[in-house]
Amino acid sequence: MSRRLGASNRNPATRWPGVTASRRSVDHTELDVDDLVEVRSRFDNRWTAGFAITAIRAEDCQIRRITDDTPLPVWFALEDVRPADAA
């Protein structure tokens, strides 16, 4: 039996109670290499701490995990990164 996802199932706030889909406005010009940041999870739309910026371009940045200093293999859109103290 297949189930078609309705509009209400696409909203993270209705799919996962307690999760907010709001996007906080952040001035990304304040971000710099080695700044501690939080990253928006692509899975559940939550902010996850424990990262630092390794490189910045006009529209995106590369980050590393602080725990093991490993750079993540993908670039993140600046809208999906915020300063760690913005929580």
Secondary structure as UniProt FT lines:
FT   HELIX           7..10
FT   HELIX           12..15
FT   TURN            17..18
FT   HELIX           28..30
FT   TURN            33..34
FT   STRAND          36..40
FT   TURN            42..44
FT   STRAND          47..56
FT   STRAND          60..65
FT   TURN            66..68
FT   STRAND          71..77
FT   HELIX           78..80
FT   STRAND          81..83
FT   HELIX           84..86
//
